[in-house]
Amino acid sequence: MADELPITITIEGRPYKLTIGRNEEETIRKAAKLIEGQISHYAKNYRYSDKQDLLAMVALHFATIAIHAQNEASFVTNSLSPTLTDIDSILTEALKD
């Protein structure tokens, strides 16, 4: 398809060939760069010598971030949205007068 783009990203010295949507290229490359940065961080600051251990710690790091983001989004959706809707209704009524 015309919207697809073949790219190669490198993580921990290994190339990965991907076919992605053109609109995803920047995100994919940024994600690979973040993974490389975290691998480097763990390699320098902790005593992990095995690449699998480094990748496992990076996976744990990003999974934890994703869970926190989901919890925050859930809080906004479940707790703040109804309150904001109520405030909007009150303000709308007040502006009618």
Backbone bond lengths (Angstrom), bond angles and torsions (degrees), N, CA, C in turn:
res aa  C-N    CA-C-N  psi(-1)  N-CA   C-N-CA  omega(-1)  CA-C   N-CA-C  phi
1 M - - - 1.444 - - 1.527 110.19 -
2 A 1.299 115.89 153.85 1.464 121.40 -178.11 1.523 112.02 -69.37
3 D 1.328 116.91 -24.09 1.456 120.22 -178.82 1.524 113.07 -83.86
4 E 1.313 117.51 -5.98 1.457 120.79 -178.06 1.517 110.94 -95.81
5 L 1.326 114.31 148.65 1.452 121.26 -176.83 1.525 109.15 -135.67
6 P 1.335 118.39 125.96 1.460 119.52 175.06 1.533 109.19 -82.35
7 I 1.315 116.39 127.41 1.468 120.68 177.03 1.513 108.94 -133.49
8 T 1.311 115.19 163.72 1.459 121.70 173.67 1.519 107.13 -125.79
9 I 1.316 115.24 125.98 1.461 120.11 173.65 1.516 107.40 -113.68
10 T 1.315 115.97 154.11 1.453 120.56 179.64 1.521 108.82 -119.14
11 I 1.327 114.78 127.91 1.467 121.37 176.30 1.517 107.28 -127.64
12 E 1.308 114.76 121.34 1.468 122.06 179.63 1.524 111.45 52.54
13 G 1.330 114.80 43.94 1.451 120.82 175.18 1.513 115.84 79.70
14 R 1.322 117.30 0.52 1.464 120.60 -179.65 1.518 109.80 -109.78
15 P 1.323 116.80 128.19 1.464 119.24 178.73 1.532 110.71 -81.83
16 Y 1.323 114.79 141.54 1.459 121.87 176.66 1.516 108.18 -126.64
17 K 1.325 115.52 118.63 1.465 120.89 179.24 1.527 107.97 -89.28
18 L 1.314 115.04 127.74 1.455 121.62 -178.50 1.517 109.89 -129.40
19 T 1.302 116.28 151.37 1.455 121.76 168.81 1.522 105.57 -115.94
20 I 1.319 115.13 116.79 1.460 120.93 -173.17 1.519 110.16 -128.59
21 G 1.311 115.43 166.55 1.453 119.90 172.29 1.521 108.61 -70.66
22 R 1.317 116.85 143.66 1.469 120.84 -178.96 1.526 111.67 -55.96
23 N 1.315 116.05 -35.81 1.461 119.60 -178.81 1.534 112.81 -71.91
24 E 1.321 118.46 -9.72 1.464 122.51 179.98 1.527 113.46 -97.36
25 E 1.324 117.43 -8.84 1.460 119.92 -172.00 1.529 112.43 -56.87
26 E 1.306 117.49 -49.78 1.464 120.62 -177.82 1.527 111.17 -60.12
27 T 1.323 116.34 -42.70 1.465 120.70 -179.89 1.520 111.37 -64.55
28 I 1.319 117.30 -44.25 1.470 121.70 -179.36 1.524 110.39 -63.77
29 R 1.320 116.77 -45.39 1.465 119.82 -179.76 1.533 111.22 -65.48
30 K 1.313 116.53 -38.93 1.465 120.17 177.57 1.527 110.52 -65.34
31 A 1.327 117.01 -40.83 1.469 120.94 178.07 1.523 110.86 -62.07
32 A 1.328 117.24 -44.13 1.464 120.74 178.91 1.524 110.38 -61.87
33 K 1.332 116.42 -40.36 1.465 120.62 178.87 1.538 110.92 -65.48
34 L 1.333 116.84 -39.43 1.465 120.25 176.95 1.528 111.35 -64.15
35 I 1.323 116.31 -41.14 1.470 120.43 178.24 1.523 109.95 -62.30
36 E 1.327 116.55 -46.46 1.464 120.31 178.17 1.529 111.14 -58.98
37 G 1.327 116.20 -41.70 1.469 120.27 179.11 1.516 112.21 -63.08
38 Q 1.323 116.82 -42.33 1.466 120.12 178.95 1.518 111.62 -68.23
39 I 1.322 116.70 -38.71 1.471 119.83 176.41 1.522 109.04 -59.61
40 S 1.316 116.64 -46.69 1.462 121.33 179.10 1.527 111.22 -60.64
41 H 1.326 116.06 -42.73 1.470 120.86 178.68 1.530 111.18 -59.83
42 Y 1.329 116.39 -49.57 1.469 119.68 -179.51 1.526 111.72 -65.90
43 A 1.325 117.29 -36.89 1.464 120.57 179.73 1.521 111.32 -65.34
44 K 1.338 117.18 -37.10 1.466 121.39 -178.27 1.524 113.04 -79.51
45 N 1.335 117.06 -36.21 1.460 120.77 -170.71 1.518 115.39 -100.11
46 Y 1.310 117.95 -12.15 1.460 120.91 -179.27 1.514 108.68 -132.15
47 R 1.281 116.33 164.71 1.464 120.03 -175.56 1.525 111.94 -94.44
48 Y 1.306 115.36 56.93 1.450 120.26 174.33 1.517 107.71 -100.68
49 S 1.294 116.51 121.25 1.459 118.80 178.85 1.516 111.52 -106.88
50 D 1.323 116.14 -23.00 1.459 121.25 -178.77 1.531 109.56 -84.64
51 K 1.329 116.65 130.71 1.465 120.92 -179.90 1.523 111.75 -59.68
52 Q 1.314 117.21 -34.61 1.465 120.42 179.59 1.529 110.12 -64.58
53 D 1.334 117.51 -39.95 1.463 120.68 177.15 1.527 110.78 -63.58
54 L 1.327 116.67 -42.16 1.462 120.63 178.19 1.524 111.26 -62.09
55 L 1.327 116.15 -45.99 1.460 119.87 179.47 1.526 111.52 -65.12
56 A 1.323 117.55 -36.60 1.466 120.61 177.63 1.529 110.68 -64.20
57 M 1.324 117.39 -42.05 1.464 120.33 179.31 1.530 111.15 -67.16
58 V 1.319 116.75 -37.85 1.467 120.44 177.25 1.525 109.74 -66.55
59 A 1.321 117.67 -41.95 1.467 120.88 177.41 1.529 110.06 -61.09
60 L 1.328 117.06 -43.04 1.463 121.20 177.60 1.526 110.92 -62.34
61 H 1.315 116.73 -42.58 1.465 122.02 179.05 1.525 110.86 -58.14
62 F 1.337 116.84 -51.55 1.455 120.26 -176.87 1.528 112.27 -72.44
63 A 1.329 117.87 -31.76 1.465 120.09 175.70 1.527 110.15 -65.53
64 T 1.325 117.09 -39.18 1.461 121.31 177.70 1.525 110.74 -63.38
65 I 1.316 116.97 -42.96 1.462 121.14 177.14 1.532 110.14 -61.28
66 A 1.326 117.15 -42.86 1.471 121.20 -179.90 1.521 111.03 -63.26
67 I 1.323 117.50 -40.88 1.465 120.98 179.23 1.525 110.54 -65.34
68 H 1.330 117.10 -42.78 1.463 120.00 176.98 1.530 110.60 -61.09
69 A 1.315 117.29 -41.65 1.464 121.20 179.37 1.530 110.93 -64.80
70 Q 1.319 117.10 -40.41 1.468 120.60 177.45 1.519 110.90 -64.07
71 N 1.335 116.65 -42.05 1.458 120.43 179.04 1.521 111.14 -63.61
72 E 1.308 116.38 -41.20 1.458 120.56 178.83 1.522 110.85 -65.91
73 A 1.314 117.05 -43.71 1.465 120.70 178.54 1.524 110.75 -63.33
74 S 1.317 116.43 -39.15 1.461 120.94 178.05 1.525 110.43 -64.32
75 F 1.319 116.82 -42.04 1.463 121.07 178.28 1.522 110.14 -60.99
76 V 1.317 116.47 -45.64 1.469 120.56 -179.91 1.523 109.71 -62.07
77 T 1.326 116.70 -46.30 1.458 120.80 -178.07 1.523 112.01 -65.93
78 N 1.318 116.61 -45.83 1.468 120.43 -173.62 1.524 114.30 -85.28
79 S 1.312 118.08 -30.42 1.459 120.11 -174.66 1.518 113.46 -107.09
80 L 1.305 117.00 -46.66 1.459 119.37 -174.38 1.522 113.52 -82.41
81 S 1.307 117.78 -38.49 1.467 120.04 -176.41 1.524 113.07 -58.20
82 P 1.338 119.69 -46.97 1.468 118.51 178.15 1.537 112.33 -61.93
83 T 1.311 116.75 -38.91 1.463 120.58 179.05 1.525 110.34 -65.51
84 L 1.321 116.85 -43.66 1.457 120.03 178.19 1.526 111.37 -64.84
85 T 1.309 117.18 -36.17 1.462 120.63 176.42 1.525 110.41 -63.86
86 D 1.337 116.65 -41.91 1.468 120.71 177.13 1.523 111.14 -62.53
87 I 1.317 116.42 -44.60 1.469 121.04 179.01 1.524 110.11 -61.81
88 D 1.320 116.84 -42.65 1.460 121.03 178.87 1.529 110.76 -61.33
89 S 1.317 116.82 -42.63 1.464 120.49 178.78 1.521 111.30 -62.91
90 I 1.327 116.42 -43.35 1.467 120.97 179.46 1.523 110.26 -62.68
91 L 1.326 116.73 -45.26 1.462 120.54 -179.99 1.534 111.65 -65.64
92 T 1.315 116.22 -40.23 1.460 120.24 178.19 1.523 110.99 -61.24
93 E 1.321 116.55 -44.06 1.470 121.22 177.11 1.531 111.66 -64.37
94 A 1.323 116.49 -41.43 1.464 120.34 -179.21 1.525 111.61 -65.93
95 L 1.321 116.97 -34.21 1.465 120.39 -179.76 1.519 112.39 -76.92
96 K 1.311 117.97 -19.34 1.473 121.10 177.91 1.518 110.90 -70.17
97 D 1.312 116.14 -30.89 1.478 120.21 -175.66 1.479 112.63 -76.29
